[in-house]
Structure formats: C-alpha cells, structure tokens
Amino acid sequence: MKKKIQKGFSLVELMVVIAIIAILAAVAIPMYSNYTTRAKIGTALASVGGLKAQVAENLANSVNGDSNVTYVGEQKTGMAYGTGVNAAGDITLTFTSPVSGSVVLSPNNNGGSVTWNCISTSSAISSSGSAVNASSPALGGTATQAEIAQALLPSPCTGA
C-alpha cells in the first residue's frame, strides 16, 4: 500500500493562518497609530527649545510682559500648525492632524530657575485624520473642544 504524501497546505490551514494574522493586525495597527502620534507630539514639544530658552532668559532679566520684547509668533514644527508666545511667556503649540488641539507650556520663575508646566487645552481626535482646528488661547482665540487624550501626551503634560 502506498502512502499519500501531502505537498503543501490545506485550505483550512491557510484560512486559520489568515485569521491569526488578521487578529494580530487588528491589535497592532491602532497601537502603532498612537505610537506615531505620541512621537510627533513629543518632537514638536522638543522643537520649541529655542523659544523656551528665550522666555527663560526674559524672565531672568525681569522683562516678562514687556511689550518691547519680540517673540517668534509662528513656527512649523512637524505636525504643529503654529507656535505662539503671549506676554506671560506661555508657549502654545496648536496641532492639526491626526490630533487637533493645543498644548501650552507655562513658565514658573522659581527665583533664578525656570520650570515648565505642560497643559493640554483643547483637542478633537478625528477618525479620518482630518483636522478639527481649535483657536489657541495664547494667540487670542478660545478653546472649545475636549483636551488631548492623556495617553497621547508626554508624561509631564496634564489635561486642563
């Protein structure tokens, strides 16, 4: 009697493998999307180091709120729409896509050293990736949307 030797996969085995891959993809794709969004927010926050240094220098020289001090009004930083600095030294990053909202960095002058508070002021995460623009309070607008999800912000940042 001859034994029949199988030379490949059966259709059932192939369907099981495809189902396992689909389940893994359903878990991995949203996690990767959150990871890339968090990375873009972190990059934008890190890119305002020059503005933070200028604000800290102005606070150290007691020129906070002086109308003669000029700050950079807008920068393109990754997915950040713009960066604004008000007279108090609050730096606002306004994000557009895939997260819409603002993060405000507020300086605290502690007698020679400046520490920064990071607060989410407004956001709406769009499922289509399209922007839901929010006006930045530091640029004279009003924030009317929910804050950026805490999971997407770096650990020092908090919601408003």
C-alpha positions as CSV (number, residue, x, y, z in Angstrom):
1,M,0.0,0.0,0.0
2,K,1.3,3.4,-1.0
3,K,1.1,6.4,1.4
4,K,-0.1,9.6,0.0
5,I,2.4,12.4,0.9
6,Q,0.9,15.9,1.3
7,K,2.8,18.5,-0.6
8,G,1.5,21.8,0.8
9,F,-1.1,23.4,3.0
10,S,-4.8,22.5,3.0
11,L,-7.3,25.3,2.6
12,V,-8.4,25.0,6.2
13,E,-4.8,25.5,7.5
14,L,-4.4,28.5,5.2
15,M,-7.6,30.1,6.5
16,V,-6.5,29.6,10.1
17,V,-3.2,31.4,9.4
18,I,-5.0,34.3,7.7
19,A,-7.4,34.6,10.6
20,I,-4.5,34.8,13.1
21,I,-2.7,37.4,11.0
22,A,-5.9,39.5,10.8
23,I,-6.4,39.4,14.6
24,L,-2.7,40.5,15.2
25,A,-3.2,43.3,12.7
26,A,-6.4,44.5,14.4
27,V,-4.4,44.9,17.6
28,A,-1.1,46.3,16.1
29,I,-2.4,49.0,13.8
30,P,-4.1,51.2,16.4
31,M,-1.2,50.8,18.8
32,Y,1.2,51.9,16.0
33,S,-1.0,54.8,15.2
34,N,-1.0,56.0,18.8
35,Y,2.8,55.5,19.0
36,T,3.4,57.7,15.9
37,T,1.1,60.4,17.2
38,R,2.8,60.5,20.6
39,A,6.2,60.7,18.8
40,K,5.1,63.6,16.7
41,I,3.7,65.5,19.8
42,G,7.0,64.8,21.6
43,T,9.0,66.0,18.7
44,A,7.0,69.2,18.4
45,L,7.4,69.9,22.2
46,A,11.2,69.3,21.9
47,S,11.5,71.6,18.9
48,V,10.4,74.7,20.9
49,G,13.6,74.6,23.0
50,G,14.8,77.9,21.4
51,L,11.6,79.6,22.4
52,K,11.8,78.2,26.0
53,A,15.3,79.5,26.3
54,Q,14.3,82.9,25.1
55,V,11.4,83.1,27.5
56,A,13.6,81.8,30.4
57,E,16.2,84.5,29.6
58,N,13.5,87.2,29.5
59,L,12.1,86.0,32.9
60,A,15.6,86.0,34.4
61,N,16.1,89.6,33.1
62,S,12.7,90.6,34.5
63,V,11.2,91.6,31.1
64,N,8.2,89.4,31.5
65,G,5.2,91.1,29.9
66,D,7.2,93.9,28.4
67,S,5.6,95.0,25.1
68,N,9.0,95.7,23.6
69,V,10.1,92.1,23.8
70,T,9.5,90.3,20.5
71,Y,8.8,86.5,20.4
72,V,8.7,84.3,17.4
73,G,5.0,84.2,16.5
74,E,4.7,81.0,14.5
75,Q,6.9,78.0,13.6
76,K,6.2,74.9,11.6
77,T,7.2,72.0,13.8
78,G,6.3,68.6,12.5
79,M,2.5,68.4,12.7
80,A,2.2,71.5,14.8
81,Y,0.2,74.2,13.0
82,G,1.8,77.1,14.8
83,T,3.6,78.2,17.9
84,G,2.6,81.3,19.8
85,V,4.0,83.0,22.8
86,N,1.9,85.5,24.8
87,A,3.2,88.3,27.1
88,A,3.3,86.0,30.2
89,G,5.7,83.7,28.3
90,D,3.2,80.8,27.7
91,I,4.2,78.9,24.6
92,T,1.3,77.4,22.7
93,L,1.6,74.5,20.2
94,T,-1.5,74.1,18.1
95,F,-1.8,70.7,16.4
96,T,-3.7,69.9,13.3
97,S,-3.6,66.2,12.2
98,P,-4.2,63.4,13.3
99,V,-4.7,65.2,16.7
100,S,-6.3,68.6,16.9
101,G,-5.8,70.8,19.9
102,S,-3.3,72.8,21.8
103,V,-0.6,72.2,24.3
104,V,0.5,75.2,26.5
105,L,3.9,75.3,28.1
106,S,3.8,77.8,31.0
107,P,6.9,79.0,32.7
108,N,7.3,79.3,36.5
109,N,10.1,81.6,37.7
110,N,11.4,80.0,40.9
111,G,14.0,82.6,41.9
112,G,16.6,82.1,39.2
113,S,15.5,78.8,37.8
114,V,12.6,78.3,35.4
115,T,10.4,75.2,35.4
116,W,7.7,74.5,32.8
117,N,4.1,73.2,33.2
118,C,2.7,71.4,30.2
119,I,-1.1,71.5,29.9
120,S,-3.4,70.3,27.1
121,T,-6.0,72.9,26.4
122,S,-8.1,71.6,23.5
123,S,-8.4,68.8,21.1
124,A,-10.6,66.6,19.0
125,I,-9.1,63.4,17.5
126,S,-10.6,62.9,14.1
127,S,-11.1,59.3,12.9
128,S,-10.4,60.3,9.3
129,G,-7.2,62.1,10.1
130,S,-8.6,65.4,9.1
131,A,-8.0,68.4,11.3
132,V,-10.6,70.0,13.5
133,N,-9.0,73.4,14.1
134,A,-9.1,75.0,17.5
135,S,-8.1,78.5,18.2
136,S,-5.3,78.9,20.6
137,P,-6.0,80.9,23.8
138,A,-2.4,82.2,23.8
139,L,-2.9,83.6,20.3
140,G,-6.1,85.4,21.4
141,G,-8.6,82.7,20.4
142,T,-10.8,80.5,22.5
143,A,-10.6,76.7,23.0
144,T,-13.9,75.0,22.6
145,Q,-13.0,71.3,22.2
146,A,-12.1,68.5,24.6
147,E,-8.5,68.2,25.7
148,I,-5.9,65.9,24.0
149,A,-6.1,62.4,25.3
150,Q,-3.6,61.9,28.2
151,A,-2.3,58.8,26.6
152,L,-1.0,60.8,23.6
153,L,0.9,63.4,25.7
154,P,4.3,63.0,27.2
155,S,4.3,62.2,30.9
156,P,4.9,65.7,32.3
157,C,1.8,67.0,30.4
158,T,-1.6,67.1,32.0
159,G,-5.1,68.0,30.9
160,A,-6.6,71.4,31.6
